[in-house]
Amino acid sequence: MGEGERLGTRVVRAARSLPAGAGDPVVPALVQSVAFDHPSASEQDAVFGNERPGYVYGRYGTPTTAALETALAEIEGTDGAVCFASGMAAIHAYVTGCGLRDGGRIVAQEDVYGQVRAMLERMRGEQAADVAFVDPTDIAAVGTALDAAPTRVLYVESISNPLLRVTDVAALAALAHSHGASLAVDATFASPVLTRPRDLGADVVIHSLTKYVNGHGDVMGGVVAGTADVAREMRDRSILDGGYLPPHEAWLILRGLRTLELRVARQSESALAIASHLAAHTKVGRVHYPGLPTHPQHALAARQFGGRYGGVVSFVLRADTKEAAFRFLDSLELIASATTLGDLYSEVLYPAISSHRRIAPEERRRLGITDGFVRLSVGIEDKDDLIADLDRALSRA
């Protein structure tokens, strides 16, 4: 700023940078800027042309969001990662950019998150997209689906939402690759604490950062992590579709990431205790939790997740009706009735009216999401207090 500048210019330009000081901040800086200045037009041109690293405009990338992307790629063991404004934005970008593009075909897990299933069904109906659904725990059925036609992507969840089925990532990766397909794994429910799908052969890892990675219930985000080619395609999608994660949200997710392992360890320990308690409860008909020996993929979960089984417990009320479910939900005092998971605090969700509302009732029932089905995301509260709250609500269900 020049000495002769007038007040109007000074007040606009006075605080464009932080004062220099001794020592580096422990917390990564939040760079809340939409645009970035360059010493010369040629340098700006080089950044725009990807000939040199740098930043030009918030939709193209920001230092804070890039810090989160670098951290996630390092944790997942991938070449790169691109963050989006939500988990659904990330999934949509990957499905359209790498799966269905140019007439590609996707084979997807039949019991994926309800909104993902609804999105794929809409694409199939509106755009004649080639999408097939399959039970990924039936390896033979997956092989048949891949044999049916050339397939670009096999899309699964490491732990399915909300039935908590566990997919054998290594086996599915080998099967997909033998058919010339990529394996994409949504690892939101497991988080990097339980598993890193890339280590098991998966090509792409997806997270709703809104859930465990952030863990504080105050920001939304998503990520696609994979090869350099996938990252380039996702970057282009984020620029043109406008779904890039803003810096403030990225900064909050970086904050949450630092306590991820501590939170998931506590949540997994409490969830196992709660699942065991519910399995013996007279008001509960069935419990879905990979940590229980009765779970059909318990041995796989033990091998794949290293002794932790996640913080989500799903169960079916013995009175398997919507009325009983509503009485149960309305009777909870400590546990929030909320449509998310992975937070510090415990939350319960009724899929039939929320996450899987757009799935046909008969299809929900076929998958096992009946009228008395509820999903519990265990927080970091004392597990005995959570069990007492559940017991109180179950007595009224």
C-alpha positions as CSV (number, residue, x, y, z in Angstrom):
1,M,0.0,0.0,0.0
2,G,1.5,3.3,-1.1
3,E,2.0,6.3,1.2
4,G,-0.2,8.6,-0.8
5,E,-3.3,6.4,-0.9
6,R,-6.5,7.9,0.3
7,L,-8.6,6.6,3.2
8,G,-11.1,4.8,0.9
9,T,-8.3,2.8,-0.6
10,R,-6.6,2.1,2.7
11,V,-9.6,0.7,4.5
12,V,-10.2,-1.7,1.6
13,R,-6.7,-2.9,1.4
14,A,-5.4,-2.6,4.9
15,A,-5.9,-6.2,6.2
16,R,-5.1,-8.4,3.3
17,S,-2.5,-10.5,5.2
18,L,-1.7,-11.5,8.7
19,P,1.3,-9.8,10.4
20,A,4.5,-11.8,10.4
21,G,5.4,-13.4,13.7
22,A,7.8,-15.8,15.4
23,G,6.5,-19.4,15.4
24,D,4.1,-21.4,13.2
25,P,0.5,-21.9,14.2
26,V,-0.3,-25.4,15.5
27,V,-3.8,-25.3,13.9
28,P,-3.9,-25.1,10.0
29,A,-4.9,-21.6,8.8
30,L,-8.3,-20.9,7.5
31,V,-7.8,-19.1,4.2
32,Q,-11.3,-17.7,3.6
33,S,-10.8,-16.2,0.2
34,V,-12.6,-16.6,-3.1
35,A,-9.9,-15.1,-5.3
36,F,-6.1,-15.1,-5.3
37,D,-3.7,-12.4,-6.6
38,H,-0.6,-13.2,-8.6
39,P,2.5,-11.1,-9.3
40,S,2.0,-11.4,-13.0
41,A,-0.5,-12.4,-15.6
42,S,1.8,-15.1,-16.9
43,E,1.9,-16.7,-13.5
44,Q,-1.8,-16.6,-13.2
45,D,-2.1,-18.1,-16.7
46,A,0.3,-21.0,-15.6
47,V,-1.9,-21.7,-12.6
48,F,-5.1,-21.7,-14.6
49,G,-3.4,-24.0,-17.1
50,N,-2.2,-26.5,-14.4
51,E,1.4,-25.8,-15.4
52,R,2.3,-24.8,-11.9
53,P,0.6,-25.2,-8.5
54,G,-1.4,-22.4,-7.1
55,Y,-4.9,-21.0,-6.6
56,V,-7.0,-18.7,-8.7
57,Y,-10.6,-19.0,-7.6
58,G,-12.5,-20.7,-4.8
59,R,-14.3,-23.2,-7.1
60,Y,-11.0,-24.3,-8.5
61,G,-9.5,-25.0,-5.1
62,T,-8.3,-23.3,-1.9
63,P,-5.3,-23.8,0.4
64,T,-7.5,-25.0,3.3
65,T,-9.5,-27.5,1.3
66,A,-6.3,-28.7,-0.4
67,A,-4.8,-29.3,3.1
68,L,-7.8,-31.6,3.9
69,E,-7.6,-33.4,0.5
70,T,-3.8,-34.0,1.1
71,A,-4.5,-35.4,4.5
72,L,-7.3,-37.7,3.3
73,A,-5.3,-39.0,0.4
74,E,-2.4,-39.8,2.7
75,I,-4.7,-41.6,5.2
76,E,-6.4,-43.6,2.5
77,G,-3.2,-44.4,0.6
78,T,-4.4,-42.9,-2.7
79,D,-2.7,-40.7,-5.3
80,G,-5.2,-37.9,-4.8
81,A,-8.5,-36.9,-3.2
82,V,-11.1,-34.2,-4.2
83,C,-13.6,-32.9,-1.6
84,F,-17.2,-31.9,-2.4
85,A,-19.9,-30.0,-0.6
86,S,-21.6,-33.2,0.6
87,G,-21.3,-37.0,0.4
88,M,-24.0,-37.2,-2.2
89,A,-22.3,-34.6,-4.3
90,A,-19.1,-36.7,-4.2
91,I,-21.0,-39.9,-5.1
92,H,-22.9,-38.2,-8.0
93,A,-19.6,-36.8,-9.4
94,Y,-18.0,-40.2,-9.3
95,V,-20.9,-42.1,-10.7
96,T,-21.4,-39.6,-13.6
97,G,-17.8,-38.9,-14.2
98,C,-16.2,-42.3,-13.9
99,G,-19.1,-44.8,-14.0
100,L,-21.9,-44.0,-16.4
101,R,-19.9,-41.6,-18.6
102,D,-20.1,-42.4,-22.3
103,G,-22.5,-45.2,-21.8
104,G,-20.7,-47.0,-19.0
105,R,-22.3,-49.6,-16.8
106,I,-22.4,-49.8,-13.0
107,V,-23.1,-52.8,-10.8
108,A,-24.2,-51.5,-7.4
109,Q,-24.9,-52.9,-4.0
110,E,-28.7,-53.3,-3.6
111,D,-28.8,-52.2,0.0
112,V,-26.7,-49.0,-0.3
113,Y,-27.8,-45.8,1.4
114,G,-31.3,-45.1,0.3
115,Q,-30.6,-41.8,-1.4
116,V,-27.8,-43.3,-3.4
117,R,-30.2,-46.1,-4.5
118,A,-32.8,-43.5,-5.4
119,M,-30.3,-41.5,-7.4
120,L,-29.2,-44.5,-9.4
121,E,-32.8,-45.6,-10.0
122,R,-33.6,-42.1,-11.2
123,M,-30.7,-42.1,-13.6
124,R,-31.8,-45.5,-14.9
125,G,-35.3,-44.2,-15.4
126,E,-34.6,-40.7,-16.8
127,Q,-31.4,-41.3,-18.7
128,A,-31.6,-45.0,-19.5
129,A,-28.4,-45.5,-17.5
130,D,-27.1,-49.0,-17.3
131,V,-27.3,-49.8,-13.6
132,A,-27.7,-53.3,-12.0
133,F,-28.2,-54.0,-8.3
134,V,-26.8,-57.1,-6.6
135,D,-26.2,-58.5,-3.1
136,P,-22.4,-58.0,-2.7
137,T,-22.2,-60.7,0.1
138,D,-23.1,-63.2,-2.6
139,I,-19.9,-63.4,-4.6
140,A,-21.4,-65.7,-7.2
141,A,-24.3,-63.3,-7.8
142,V,-21.8,-60.5,-8.2
143,G,-19.9,-62.5,-10.7
144,T,-23.1,-63.2,-12.7
145,A,-23.9,-59.5,-12.7
146,L,-20.4,-58.6,-14.0
147,D,-20.6,-61.4,-16.6
148,A,-23.9,-60.0,-18.0
149,A,-22.3,-57.0,-19.7
150,P,-19.1,-55.0,-19.7
151,T,-19.0,-53.0,-16.5
152,R,-17.0,-50.0,-15.6
153,V,-17.6,-49.8,-11.8
154,L,-18.6,-52.1,-9.0
155,Y,-20.0,-49.9,-6.3
156,V,-20.3,-51.1,-2.7
157,E,-20.3,-49.9,0.9
158,S,-17.8,-51.4,3.4
159,I,-20.6,-51.6,6.0
160,S,-24.0,-51.1,4.4
161,N,-26.5,-48.4,5.5
162,P,-28.6,-49.4,7.5
163,L,-28.4,-53.2,7.4
164,L,-24.7,-53.3,8.4
165,R,-23.8,-56.0,6.0
166,V,-20.0,-56.3,5.6
167,T,-18.5,-56.6,2.1
168,D,-15.4,-58.6,1.4
169,V,-13.4,-55.8,-0.3
170,A,-10.4,-58.0,-1.3
171,A,-12.6,-60.6,-2.9
172,L,-14.7,-58.0,-4.7
173,A,-11.7,-56.1,-5.9
174,A,-10.2,-59.3,-7.4
175,L,-13.5,-60.1,-9.0
176,A,-14.0,-56.6,-10.4
177,H,-10.5,-56.4,-11.8
178,S,-10.9,-59.8,-13.5
179,H,-13.8,-58.3,-15.4
180,G,-12.0,-55.1,-16.3
181,A,-14.0,-53.0,-13.7
182,S,-13.0,-50.7,-10.9
183,L,-14.1,-51.3,-7.3
184,A,-15.4,-48.2,-5.6
185,V,-16.1,-48.5,-1.8
186,D,-18.1,-46.0,0.3
187,A,-16.3,-46.5,3.6
188,T,-18.3,-43.9,5.6
189,F,-19.6,-46.3,8.2
190,A,-16.2,-47.9,8.8
191,S,-14.1,-44.7,8.6
192,P,-10.4,-45.0,8.0
193,V,-10.1,-46.2,11.6
194,L,-11.7,-49.6,10.9
195,T,-10.5,-50.1,7.3
196,R,-8.6,-48.6,4.4
197,P,-10.2,-50.2,1.3
198,R,-7.2,-49.2,-0.9
199,D,-5.0,-51.6,1.1
200,L,-7.5,-54.4,0.2
201,G,-7.4,-53.7,-3.5
202,A,-10.2,-51.1,-4.0
203,D,-9.6,-48.5,-6.6
204,V,-11.7,-45.7,-5.2
205,V,-12.6,-44.7,-1.6
206,I,-15.6,-42.5,-0.9
207,H,-16.6,-40.9,2.4
208,S,-19.4,-38.7,3.6
209,L,-17.2,-36.4,5.6
210,T,-20.3,-35.2,7.4
211,K,-20.2,-38.4,9.5
212,Y,-17.3,-39.8,11.4
213,V,-14.5,-37.8,9.8
214,N,-16.0,-34.5,10.9
215,G,-17.8,-36.1,13.9
216,H,-19.3,-32.9,15.4
217,G,-22.6,-32.6,13.5
218,D,-21.9,-29.1,12.3
219,V,-20.7,-29.4,8.7
220,M,-21.3,-31.3,5.5
221,G,-18.8,-32.7,3.0
222,G,-17.7,-35.6,0.9
223,V,-14.6,-36.9,-0.7
224,V,-13.6,-39.2,-3.6
225,A,-10.0,-40.6,-3.2
226,G,-8.3,-42.6,-5.9
227,T,-5.8,-42.6,-8.7
228,A,-4.3,-39.4,-10.2
229,D,-6.7,-39.9,-13.2
230,V,-9.7,-40.2,-11.0
231,A,-8.6,-37.1,-9.0
232,R,-8.2,-35.1,-12.2
233,E,-11.7,-36.1,-13.4
234,M,-13.2,-35.3,-10.0
235,R,-11.5,-31.9,-10.0
236,D,-12.9,-31.1,-13.4
237,R,-16.4,-32.2,-12.1
238,S,-16.1,-30.0,-9.0
239,I,-15.1,-27.0,-11.1
240,L,-17.8,-27.3,-13.7
241,D,-20.6,-28.6,-11.4
242,G,-19.8,-26.2,-8.6
243,G,-19.9,-28.8,-5.9
244,Y,-16.4,-28.0,-4.4
245,L,-16.1,-27.9,-0.6
246,P,-15.6,-24.4,0.7
247,P,-12.6,-23.6,3.0
248,H,-14.5,-23.0,6.2
249,E,-16.2,-26.4,6.0
250,A,-12.8,-27.9,5.2
251,W,-11.2,-26.3,8.2
252,L,-13.9,-27.7,10.5
253,I,-13.5,-31.2,9.0
254,L,-9.7,-30.9,9.6
255,R,-10.5,-30.1,13.2
256,G,-12.7,-33.2,13.5
257,L,-10.2,-35.4,11.7
258,R,-7.7,-34.9,14.5
259,T,-9.8,-36.8,17.0
260,L,-11.2,-39.4,14.6
261,E,-9.4,-42.4,16.0
262,L,-10.2,-41.5,19.6
263,R,-13.9,-41.1,18.9
264,V,-14.3,-44.2,16.8
265,A,-12.5,-46.4,19.3
266,R,-14.9,-45.2,22.1
267,Q,-18.0,-45.5,19.9
268,S,-17.0,-49.0,18.8
269,E,-16.5,-50.1,22.3
270,S,-19.9,-48.7,23.5
271,A,-21.7,-50.0,20.4
272,L,-20.6,-53.6,21.0
273,A,-21.8,-53.3,24.6
274,I,-25.2,-51.9,23.5
275,A,-25.6,-54.4,20.7
276,S,-25.0,-57.2,23.2
277,H,-27.5,-55.8,25.6
278,L,-30.2,-55.3,22.9
279,A,-29.7,-58.9,21.6
280,A,-30.9,-60.2,24.9
281,H,-33.8,-57.7,25.3
282,T,-37.3,-59.0,25.3
283,K,-38.6,-56.1,23.2
284,V,-36.1,-56.5,20.5
285,G,-36.6,-59.1,17.7
286,R,-33.3,-58.8,15.9
287,V,-30.0,-56.9,16.2
288,H,-27.7,-56.1,13.2
289,Y,-24.1,-55.5,14.4
290,P,-20.9,-56.9,12.8
291,G,-19.3,-57.3,16.3
292,L,-21.9,-59.9,17.4
293,P,-21.0,-63.6,16.7
294,T,-24.5,-64.0,15.3
295,H,-23.8,-61.5,12.5
296,P,-23.5,-63.4,9.1
297,Q,-20.2,-61.7,8.3
298,H,-18.8,-61.6,11.8
299,A,-15.6,-63.5,10.9
300,L,-15.0,-61.3,7.9
301,A,-15.6,-58.2,10.0
302,A,-13.1,-59.4,12.6
303,R,-10.5,-60.0,9.9
304,Q,-11.2,-56.9,7.9
305,F,-11.7,-54.3,10.7
306,G,-9.0,-55.4,13.2
307,G,-11.2,-56.0,16.3
308,R,-13.4,-52.9,16.0
309,Y,-16.8,-53.0,14.5
310,G,-18.0,-49.4,14.2
311,G,-20.5,-47.2,16.1
312,V,-23.8,-48.0,14.4
313,V,-26.2,-50.6,15.7
314,S,-29.4,-51.5,13.8
315,F,-32.3,-53.5,15.4
316,V,-35.9,-54.5,14.8
317,L,-38.5,-54.1,17.5
318,R,-40.3,-57.3,18.4
319,A,-43.5,-55.3,17.8
320,D,-42.5,-54.8,14.2
321,T,-44.8,-51.9,13.4
322,K,-44.6,-48.2,12.6
323,E,-46.7,-47.4,15.7
324,A,-44.3,-49.2,18.0
325,A,-41.3,-47.5,16.3
326,F,-42.8,-44.1,16.8
327,R,-43.6,-44.8,20.5
328,F,-40.0,-45.9,20.9
329,L,-38.6,-42.8,19.2
330,D,-40.8,-40.4,21.1
331,S,-39.8,-42.0,24.4
332,L,-36.1,-41.5,24.0
333,E,-34.7,-38.7,26.3
334,L,-30.9,-38.8,25.9
335,I,-30.6,-40.1,22.4
336,A,-31.6,-37.6,19.7
337,S,-34.0,-38.6,16.9
338,A,-31.9,-37.2,14.1
339,T,-31.1,-38.1,10.4
340,T,-27.3,-38.4,10.6
341,L,-24.7,-40.5,12.3
342,G,-21.1,-40.5,13.4
343,D,-21.4,-37.5,15.7
344,L,-20.1,-37.1,19.3
345,Y,-23.7,-37.5,20.5
346,S,-25.9,-40.5,20.0
347,E,-28.7,-40.4,17.4
348,V,-31.4,-42.8,16.3
349,L,-33.0,-42.8,12.8
350,Y,-36.1,-44.5,11.4
351,P,-35.1,-45.3,7.8
352,A,-38.7,-45.9,6.5
353,I,-39.5,-42.2,6.8
354,S,-36.0,-40.7,6.2
355,S,-33.0,-42.3,4.5
356,H,-35.0,-44.9,2.6
357,R,-38.3,-43.0,2.2
358,R,-37.9,-42.9,-1.6
359,I,-37.4,-46.7,-1.8
360,A,-40.6,-48.6,-2.6
361,P,-42.1,-50.2,0.6
362,E,-42.1,-53.7,-0.8
363,E,-38.4,-53.3,-1.8
364,R,-37.5,-52.0,1.7
365,R,-39.2,-55.0,3.2
366,R,-37.5,-57.4,0.8
367,L,-34.1,-56.0,1.9
368,G,-35.0,-56.4,5.6
369,I,-35.9,-52.8,6.4
370,T,-39.2,-53.5,8.0
371,D,-41.6,-51.2,9.9
372,G,-40.0,-51.8,13.2
373,F,-36.4,-51.3,11.9
374,V,-34.4,-48.5,13.6
375,R,-30.7,-47.4,13.3
376,L,-28.7,-46.2,16.3
377,S,-25.5,-44.2,15.9
378,V,-23.6,-44.5,19.2
379,G,-21.9,-41.3,20.4
380,I,-19.2,-40.9,23.1
381,E,-21.6,-40.6,26.1
382,D,-21.4,-43.1,28.9
383,K,-22.7,-46.4,27.5
384,D,-24.6,-47.2,30.7
385,D,-26.6,-43.9,30.3
386,L,-27.4,-44.8,26.7
387,I,-28.5,-48.3,27.7
388,A,-30.8,-46.9,30.4
389,D,-32.3,-44.5,27.8
390,L,-32.9,-47.4,25.4
391,D,-34.4,-49.6,28.1
392,R,-36.8,-46.8,29.1
393,A,-37.9,-46.2,25.5
394,L,-38.2,-49.9,24.8
395,S,-40.5,-50.4,27.8
396,R,-43.0,-48.0,26.1
397,A,-42.7,-49.5,22.6
